């Protein structure tokens, strides 16, 4: 589950190293509800990780 920046980075690196893919599709259920609350700033941090690590 995507809970914070670190779990996102772990997921990105695992998928990249195991599959060689740089694309990811997630169900809404795999993302913490806090992601959708902009005041937590989690969405911005997570999206920045996706941008930085392609």
mmCIF file of the N, C-alpha and C atoms, coordinates in Angstrom:
data_MODEL
# 
_entry.id   MODEL 
# 
loop_
_atom_site.group_PDB 
_atom_site.id 
_atom_site.type_symbol 
_atom_site.label_atom_id 
_atom_site.label_alt_id 
_atom_site.label_comp_id 
_atom_site.label_asym_id 
_atom_site.label_entity_id 
_atom_site.label_seq_id 
_atom_site.pdbx_PDB_ins_code 
_atom_site.Cartn_x 
_atom_site.Cartn_y 
_atom_site.Cartn_z 
_atom_site.occupancy 
_atom_site.B_iso_or_equiv 
_atom_site.pdbx_formal_charge 
_atom_site.auth_seq_id 
_atom_site.auth_comp_id 
_atom_site.auth_asym_id 
_atom_site.auth_atom_id 
_atom_site.pdbx_PDB_model_num 
ATOM 1   N N  . UNK A 1 1  ? 0.844  -1.185 0.000   1.00 0.00 ? 1  UNK A N  1 
ATOM 2   C CA . UNK A 1 1  ? 0.000  0.000  0.000   1.00 0.00 ? 1  UNK A CA 1 
ATOM 3   C C  . UNK A 1 1  ? 0.885  1.244  0.000   1.00 0.00 ? 1  UNK A C  1 
ATOM 4   N N  . UNK A 1 2  ? 0.464  2.247  -0.723  1.00 0.00 ? 2  UNK A N  1 
ATOM 5   C CA . UNK A 1 2  ? 1.139  3.533  -0.763  1.00 0.00 ? 2  UNK A CA 1 
ATOM 6   C C  . UNK A 1 2  ? 0.695  4.333  0.456   1.00 0.00 ? 2  UNK A C  1 
ATOM 7   N N  . UNK A 1 3  ? 1.600  4.491  1.419   1.00 0.00 ? 3  UNK A N  1 
ATOM 8   C CA . UNK A 1 3  ? 1.271  5.201  2.652   1.00 0.00 ? 3  UNK A CA 1 
ATOM 9   C C  . UNK A 1 3  ? 2.006  6.518  2.783   1.00 0.00 ? 3  UNK A C  1 
ATOM 10  N N  . UNK A 1 4  ? 3.217  6.548  2.264   1.00 0.00 ? 4  UNK A N  1 
ATOM 11  C CA . UNK A 1 4  ? 4.074  7.720  2.436   1.00 0.00 ? 4  UNK A CA 1 
ATOM 12  C C  . UNK A 1 4  ? 5.128  7.733  1.338   1.00 0.00 ? 4  UNK A C  1 
ATOM 13  N N  . UNK A 1 5  ? 6.042  8.688  1.411   1.00 0.00 ? 5  UNK A N  1 
ATOM 14  C CA . UNK A 1 5  ? 7.069  8.833  0.383   1.00 0.00 ? 5  UNK A CA 1 
ATOM 15  C C  . UNK A 1 5  ? 7.985  7.617  0.316   1.00 0.00 ? 5  UNK A C  1 
ATOM 16  N N  . UNK A 1 6  ? 8.351  7.070  1.464   1.00 0.00 ? 6  UNK A N  1 
ATOM 17  C CA . UNK A 1 6  ? 9.276  5.933  1.475   1.00 0.00 ? 6  UNK A CA 1 
ATOM 18  C C  . UNK A 1 6  ? 8.647  4.685  0.875   1.00 0.00 ? 6  UNK A C  1 
ATOM 19  N N  . UNK A 1 7  ? 7.391  4.401  1.211   1.00 0.00 ? 7  UNK A N  1 
ATOM 20  C CA . UNK A 1 7  ? 6.753  3.220  0.623   1.00 0.00 ? 7  UNK A CA 1 
ATOM 21  C C  . UNK A 1 7  ? 6.595  3.390  -0.885  1.00 0.00 ? 7  UNK A C  1 
ATOM 22  N N  . UNK A 1 8  ? 6.413  4.614  -1.337  1.00 0.00 ? 8  UNK A N  1 
ATOM 23  C CA . UNK A 1 8  ? 6.328  4.890  -2.769  1.00 0.00 ? 8  UNK A CA 1 
ATOM 24  C C  . UNK A 1 8  ? 7.665  4.625  -3.442  1.00 0.00 ? 8  UNK A C  1 
ATOM 25  N N  . UNK A 1 9  ? 8.726  5.133  -2.856  1.00 0.00 ? 9  UNK A N  1 
ATOM 26  C CA . UNK A 1 9  ? 10.064 4.920  -3.414  1.00 0.00 ? 9  UNK A CA 1 
ATOM 27  C C  . UNK A 1 9  ? 10.401 3.431  -3.453  1.00 0.00 ? 9  UNK A C  1 
ATOM 28  N N  . UNK A 1 10 ? 10.065 2.712  -2.394  1.00 0.00 ? 10 UNK A N  1 
ATOM 29  C CA . UNK A 1 10 ? 10.296 1.265  -2.356  1.00 0.00 ? 10 UNK A CA 1 
ATOM 30  C C  . UNK A 1 10 ? 9.544  0.562  -3.483  1.00 0.00 ? 10 UNK A C  1 
ATOM 31  N N  . UNK A 1 11 ? 8.302  0.946  -3.710  1.00 0.00 ? 11 UNK A N  1 
ATOM 32  C CA . UNK A 1 11 ? 7.495  0.348  -4.764  1.00 0.00 ? 11 UNK A CA 1 
ATOM 33  C C  . UNK A 1 11 ? 8.080  0.643  -6.135  1.00 0.00 ? 11 UNK A C  1 
ATOM 34  N N  . UNK A 1 12 ? 8.450  1.883  -6.376  1.00 0.00 ? 12 UNK A N  1 
ATOM 35  C CA . UNK A 1 12 ? 9.029  2.271  -7.664  1.00 0.00 ? 12 UNK A CA 1 
ATOM 36  C C  . UNK A 1 12 ? 10.298 1.467  -7.945  1.00 0.00 ? 12 UNK A C  1 
ATOM 37  N N  . UNK A 1 13 ? 11.180 1.390  -6.969  1.00 0.00 ? 13 UNK A N  1 
ATOM 38  C CA . UNK A 1 13 ? 12.448 0.695  -7.169  1.00 0.00 ? 13 UNK A CA 1 
ATOM 39  C C  . UNK A 1 13 ? 12.251 -0.812 -7.336  1.00 0.00 ? 13 UNK A C  1 
ATOM 40  N N  . UNK A 1 14 ? 11.313 -1.398 -6.614  1.00 0.00 ? 14 UNK A N  1 
ATOM 41  C CA . UNK A 1 14 ? 11.035 -2.828 -6.743  1.00 0.00 ? 14 UNK A CA 1 
ATOM 42  C C  . UNK A 1 14 ? 10.499 -3.150 -8.126  1.00 0.00 ? 14 UNK A C  1 
ATOM 43  N N  . UNK A 1 15 ? 9.530  -2.389 -8.579  1.00 0.00 ? 15 UNK A N  1 
ATOM 44  C CA . UNK A 1 15 ? 8.957  -2.637 -9.900  1.00 0.00 ? 15 UNK A CA 1 
ATOM 45  C C  . UNK A 1 15 ? 10.007 -2.437 -10.986 1.00 0.00 ? 15 UNK A C  1 
ATOM 46  N N  . UNK A 1 16 ? 10.773 -1.388 -10.858 1.00 0.00 ? 16 UNK A N  1 
ATOM 47  C CA . UNK A 1 16 ? 11.796 -1.095 -11.859 1.00 0.00 ? 16 UNK A CA 1 
ATOM 48  C C  . UNK A 1 16 ? 12.845 -2.203 -11.934 1.00 0.00 ? 16 UNK A C  1 
ATOM 49  N N  . UNK A 1 17 ? 13.323 -2.657 -10.787 1.00 0.00 ? 17 UNK A N  1 
ATOM 50  C CA . UNK A 1 17 ? 14.387 -3.668 -10.790 1.00 0.00 ? 17 UNK A CA 1 
ATOM 51  C C  . UNK A 1 17 ? 13.878 -5.052 -11.171 1.00 0.00 ? 17 UNK A C  1 
ATOM 52  N N  . UNK A 1 18 ? 12.635 -5.386 -10.805 1.00 0.00 ? 18 UNK A N  1 
ATOM 53  C CA . UNK A 1 18 ? 12.119 -6.725 -11.085 1.00 0.00 ? 18 UNK A CA 1 
ATOM 54  C C  . UNK A 1 18 ? 11.557 -6.868 -12.491 1.00 0.00 ? 18 UNK A C  1 
ATOM 55  N N  . UNK A 1 19 ? 11.035 -5.776 -13.046 1.00 0.00 ? 19 UNK A N  1 
ATOM 56  C CA . UNK A 1 19 ? 10.377 -5.877 -14.351 1.00 0.00 ? 19 UNK A CA 1 
ATOM 57  C C  . UNK A 1 19 ? 11.057 -5.063 -15.440 1.00 0.00 ? 19 UNK A C  1 
ATOM 58  N N  . UNK A 1 20 ? 11.868 -4.087 -15.055 1.00 0.00 ? 20 UNK A N  1 
ATOM 59  C CA . UNK A 1 20 ? 12.476 -3.203 -16.031 1.00 0.00 ? 20 UNK A CA 1 
ATOM 60  C C  . UNK A 1 20 ? 11.500 -2.167 -16.569 1.00 0.00 ? 20 UNK A C  1 
ATOM 61  N N  . UNK A 1 21 ? 10.316 -2.129 -16.011 1.00 0.00 ? 21 UNK A N  1 
ATOM 62  C CA . UNK A 1 21 ? 9.282  -1.210 -16.480 1.00 0.00 ? 21 UNK A CA 1 
ATOM 63  C C  . UNK A 1 21 ? 9.374  0.126  -15.756 1.00 0.00 ? 21 UNK A C  1 
ATOM 64  N N  . UNK A 1 22 ? 8.960  1.181  -16.428 1.00 0.00 ? 22 UNK A N  1 
ATOM 65  C CA . UNK A 1 22 ? 8.878  2.489  -15.780 1.00 0.00 ? 22 UNK A CA 1 
ATOM 66  C C  . UNK A 1 22 ? 7.430  2.973  -15.754 1.00 0.00 ? 22 UNK A C  1 
ATOM 67  N N  . UNK A 1 23 ? 6.490  2.036  -15.890 1.00 0.00 ? 23 UNK A N  1 
ATOM 68  C CA . UNK A 1 23 ? 5.071  2.365  -15.846 1.00 0.00 ? 23 UNK A CA 1 
ATOM 69  C C  . UNK A 1 23 ? 4.417  1.618  -14.700 1.00 0.00 ? 23 UNK A C  1 
ATOM 70  N N  . UNK A 1 24 ? 3.405  2.256  -14.124 1.00 0.00 ? 24 UNK A N  1 
ATOM 71  C CA . UNK A 1 24 ? 2.752  1.696  -12.957 1.00 0.00 ? 24 UNK A CA 1 
ATOM 72  C C  . UNK A 1 24 ? 1.281  2.059  -12.982 1.00 0.00 ? 24 UNK A C  1 
ATOM 73  N N  . UNK A 1 25 ? 0.445  1.114  -12.666 1.00 0.00 ? 25 UNK A N  1 
ATOM 74  C CA . UNK A 1 25 ? -0.991 1.348  -12.567 1.00 0.00 ? 25 UNK A CA 1 
ATOM 75  C C  . UNK A 1 25 ? -1.443 0.803  -11.218 1.00 0.00 ? 25 UNK A C  1 
ATOM 76  N N  . UNK A 1 26 ? -2.178 1.616  -10.460 1.00 0.00 ? 26 UNK A N  1 
ATOM 77  C CA . UNK A 1 26 ? -2.613 1.211  -9.127  1.00 0.00 ? 26 UNK A CA 1 
ATOM 78  C C  . UNK A 1 26 ? -4.121 1.364  -8.979  1.00 0.00 ? 26 UNK A C  1 
ATOM 79  N N  . UNK A 1 27 ? -4.706 0.474  -8.199  1.00 0.00 ? 27 UNK A N  1 
ATOM 80  C CA . UNK A 1 27 ? -6.101 0.650  -7.802  1.00 0.00 ? 27 UNK A CA 1 
ATOM 81  C C  . UNK A 1 27 ? -6.169 1.704  -6.712  1.00 0.00 ? 27 UNK A C  1 
ATOM 82  N N  . UNK A 1 28 ? -7.265 2.404  -6.642  1.00 0.00 ? 28 UNK A N  1 
ATOM 83  C CA . UNK A 1 28 ? -7.439 3.435  -5.612  1.00 0.00 ? 28 UNK A CA 1 
ATOM 84  C C  . UNK A 1 28 ? -7.273 2.840  -4.212  1.00 0.00 ? 28 UNK A C  1 
ATOM 85  N N  . UNK A 1 29 ? -7.655 1.587  -4.040  1.00 0.00 ? 29 UNK A N  1 
ATOM 86  C CA . UNK A 1 29 ? -7.559 0.932  -2.731  1.00 0.00 ? 29 UNK A CA 1 
ATOM 87  C C  . UNK A 1 29 ? -6.113 0.753  -2.277  1.00 0.00 ? 29 UNK A C  1 
ATOM 88  N N  . UNK A 1 30 ? -5.163 0.835  -3.197  1.00 0.00 ? 30 UNK A N  1 
ATOM 89  C CA . UNK A 1 30 ? -3.750 0.660  -2.856  1.00 0.00 ? 30 UNK A CA 1 
ATOM 90  C C  . UNK A 1 30 ? -3.104 1.948  -2.374  1.00 0.00 ? 30 UNK A C  1 
ATOM 91  N N  . UNK A 1 31 ? -3.878 3.021  -2.367  1.00 0.00 ? 31 UNK A N  1 
ATOM 92  C CA . UNK A 1 31 ? -3.358 4.334  -1.990  1.00 0.00 ? 31 UNK A CA 1 
ATOM 93  C C  . UNK A 1 31 ? -4.051 4.792  -0.715  1.00 0.00 ? 31 UNK A C  1 
ATOM 94  N N  . UNK A 1 32 ? -3.277 5.275  0.220   1.00 0.00 ? 32 UNK A N  1 
ATOM 95  C CA . UNK A 1 32 ? -3.815 5.768  1.489   1.00 0.00 ? 32 UNK A CA 1 
ATOM 96  C C  . UNK A 1 32 ? -4.815 6.899  1.244   1.00 0.00 ? 32 UNK A C  1 
ATOM 97  N N  . UNK A 1 33 ? -5.847 6.955  2.073   1.00 0.00 ? 33 UNK A N  1 
ATOM 98  C CA . UNK A 1 33 ? -6.844 8.035  1.968   1.00 0.00 ? 33 UNK A CA 1 
ATOM 99  C C  . UNK A 1 33 ? -6.207 9.404  2.157   1.00 0.00 ? 33 UNK A C  1 
ATOM 100 N N  . UNK A 1 34 ? -5.124 9.466  2.931   1.00 0.00 ? 34 UNK A N  1 
ATOM 101 C CA . UNK A 1 34 ? -4.443 10.743 3.159   1.00 0.00 ? 34 UNK A CA 1 
ATOM 102 C C  . UNK A 1 34 ? -3.852 11.318 1.871   1.00 0.00 ? 34 UNK A C  1 
ATOM 103 N N  . UNK A 1 35 ? -3.583 10.469 0.892   1.00 0.00 ? 35 UNK A N  1 
ATOM 104 C CA . UNK A 1 35 ? -3.068 10.937 -0.401  1.00 0.00 ? 35 UNK A CA 1 
ATOM 105 C C  . UNK A 1 35 ? -4.022 11.955 -1.017  1.00 0.00 ? 35 UNK A C  1 
ATOM 106 N N  . UNK A 1 36 ? -5.311 11.737 -0.836  1.00 0.00 ? 36 UNK A N  1 
ATOM 107 C CA . UNK A 1 36 ? -6.333 12.570 -1.461  1.00 0.00 ? 36 UNK A CA 1 
ATOM 108 C C  . UNK A 1 36 ? -6.649 13.832 -0.662  1.00 0.00 ? 36 UNK A C  1 
ATOM 109 N N  . UNK A 1 37 ? -6.026 13.989 0.504   1.00 0.00 ? 37 UNK A N  1 
ATOM 110 C CA . UNK A 1 37 ? -6.184 15.205 1.314   1.00 0.00 ? 37 UNK A CA 1 
ATOM 111 C C  . UNK A 1 37 ? -4.970 16.090 1.054   1.00 0.00 ? 37 UNK A C  1 
ATOM 112 N N  . UNK A 1 38 ? -5.149 17.140 0.297   1.00 0.00 ? 38 UNK A N  1 
ATOM 113 C CA . UNK A 1 38 ? -4.021 17.963 -0.119  1.00 0.00 ? 38 UNK A CA 1 
ATOM 114 C C  . UNK A 1 38 ? -3.269 18.592 1.041   1.00 0.00 ? 38 UNK A C  1 
ATOM 115 N N  . UNK A 1 39 ? -3.937 18.801 2.152   1.00 0.00 ? 39 UNK A N  1 
ATOM 116 C CA . UNK A 1 39 ? -3.274 19.428 3.303   1.00 0.00 ? 39 UNK A CA 1 
ATOM 117 C C  . UNK A 1 39 ? -2.167 18.545 3.890   1.00 0.00 ? 39 UNK A C  1 
ATOM 118 N N  . UNK A 1 40 ? -2.189 17.235 3.611   1.00 0.00 ? 40 UNK A N  1 
ATOM 119 C CA . UNK A 1 40 ? -1.149 16.344 4.133   1.00 0.00 ? 40 UNK A CA 1 
ATOM 120 C C  . UNK A 1 40 ? 0.139  16.439 3.330   1.00 0.00 ? 40 UNK A C  1 
ATOM 121 N N  . UNK A 1 41 ? 0.073  16.970 2.129   1.00 0.00 ? 41 UNK A N  1 
ATOM 122 C CA . UNK A 1 41 ? 1.212  17.135 1.216   1.00 0.00 ? 41 UNK A CA 1 
ATOM 123 C C  . UNK A 1 41 ? 1.800  15.800 0.752   1.00 0.00 ? 41 UNK A C  1 
ATOM 124 N N  . UNK A 1 42 ? 1.092  14.704 1.018   1.00 0.00 ? 42 UNK A N  1 
ATOM 125 C CA . UNK A 1 42 ? 1.569  13.387 0.605   1.00 0.00 ? 42 UNK A CA 1 
ATOM 126 C C  . UNK A 1 42 ? 1.501  13.245 -0.911  1.00 0.00 ? 42 UNK A C  1 
ATOM 127 N N  . UNK A 1 43 ? 0.423  13.707 -1.522  1.00 0.00 ? 43 UNK A N  1 
ATOM 128 C CA . UNK A 1 43 ? 0.259  13.574 -2.978  1.00 0.00 ? 43 UNK A CA 1 
ATOM 129 C C  . UNK A 1 43 ? 1.411  14.253 -3.711  1.00 0.00 ? 43 UNK A C  1 
ATOM 130 N N  . UNK A 1 44 ? 1.743  15.454 -3.330  1.00 0.00 ? 44 UNK A N  1 
ATOM 131 C CA . UNK A 1 44 ? 2.824  16.176 -3.995  1.00 0.00 ? 44 UNK A CA 1 
ATOM 132 C C  . UNK A 1 44 ? 4.156  15.472 -3.850  1.00 0.00 ? 44 UNK A C  1 
ATOM 133 N N  . UNK A 1 45 ? 4.443  14.976 -2.653  1.00 0.00 ? 45 UNK A N  1 
ATOM 134 C CA . UNK A 1 45 ? 5.698  14.269 -2.429  1.00 0.00 ? 45 UNK A CA 1 
ATOM 135 C C  . UNK A 1 45 ? 5.779  12.976 -3.208  1.00 0.00 ? 45 UNK A C  1 
ATOM 136 N N  . UNK A 1 46 ? 4.687  12.240 -3.247  1.00 0.00 ? 46 UNK A N  1 
ATOM 137 C CA . UNK A 1 46 ? 4.657  10.976 -3.978  1.00 0.00 ? 46 UNK A CA 1 
ATOM 138 C C  . UNK A 1 46 ? 4.774  11.221 -5.474  1.00 0.00 ? 46 UNK A C  1 
ATOM 139 N N  . UNK A 1 47 ? 4.039  12.170 -5.982  1.00 0.00 ? 47 UNK A N  1 
ATOM 140 C CA . UNK A 1 47 ? 4.127  12.465 -7.416  1.00 0.00 ? 47 UNK A CA 1 
ATOM 141 C C  . UNK A 1 47 ? 5.519  12.962 -7.795  1.00 0.00 ? 47 UNK A C  1 
ATOM 142 N N  . UNK A 1 48 ? 6.167  13.675 -6.889  1.00 0.00 ? 48 UNK A N  1 
ATOM 143 C CA . UNK A 1 48 ? 7.534  14.117 -7.156  1.00 0.00 ? 48 UNK A CA 1 
ATOM 144 C C  . UNK A 1 48 ? 8.486  12.932 -7.257  1.00 0.00 ? 48 UNK A C  1 
ATOM 145 N N  . UNK A 1 49 ? 8.267  11.904 -6.442  1.00 0.00 ? 49 UNK A N  1 
ATOM 146 C CA . UNK A 1 49 ? 9.097  10.694 -6.516  1.00 0.00 ? 49 UNK A CA 1 
ATOM 147 C C  . UNK A 1 49 ? 8.929  10.027 -7.876  1.00 0.00 ? 49 UNK A C  1 
ATOM 148 N N  . UNK A 1 50 ? 7.681  9.935  -8.367  1.00 0.00 ? 50 UNK A N  1 
ATOM 149 C CA . UNK A 1 50 ? 7.447  9.348  -9.669  1.00 0.00 ? 50 UNK A CA 1 
ATOM 150 C C  . UNK A 1 50 ? 8.153  10.143 -10.766 1.00 0.00 ? 50 UNK A C  1 
ATOM 151 N N  . UNK A 1 51 ? 8.141  11.444 -10.661 1.00 0.00 ? 51 UNK A N  1 
ATOM 152 C CA . UNK A 1 51 ? 8.803  12.292 -11.644 1.00 0.00 ? 51 UNK A CA 1 
ATOM 153 C C  . UNK A 1 51 ? 10.318 12.119 -11.570 1.00 0.00 ? 51 UNK A C  1 
ATOM 154 N N  . UNK A 1 52 ? 10.876 12.152 -10.366 1.00 0.00 ? 52 UNK A N  1 
ATOM 155 C CA . UNK A 1 52 ? 12.322 12.045 -10.183 1.00 0.00 ? 52 UNK A CA 1 
ATOM 156 C C  . UNK A 1 52 ? 12.876 10.707 -10.648 1.00 0.00 ? 52 UNK A C  1 
ATOM 157 N N  . UNK A 1 53 ? 12.142 9.635  -10.383 1.00 0.00 ? 53 UNK A N  1 
ATOM 158 C CA . UNK A 1 53 ? 12.638 8.297  -10.691 1.00 0.00 ? 53 UNK A CA 1 
ATOM 159 C C  . UNK A 1 53 ? 12.018 7.714  -11.960 1.00 0.00 ? 53 UNK A C  1 
ATOM 160 N N  . UNK A 1 54 ? 11.277 8.516  -12.686 1.00 0.00 ? 54 UNK A N  1 
ATOM 161 C CA . UNK A 1 54 ? 10.646 8.162  -13.961 1.00 0.00 ? 54 UNK A CA 1 
ATOM 162 C C  . UNK A 1 54 ? 9.941  6.833  -13.872 1.00 0.00 ? 54 UNK A C  1 
# 
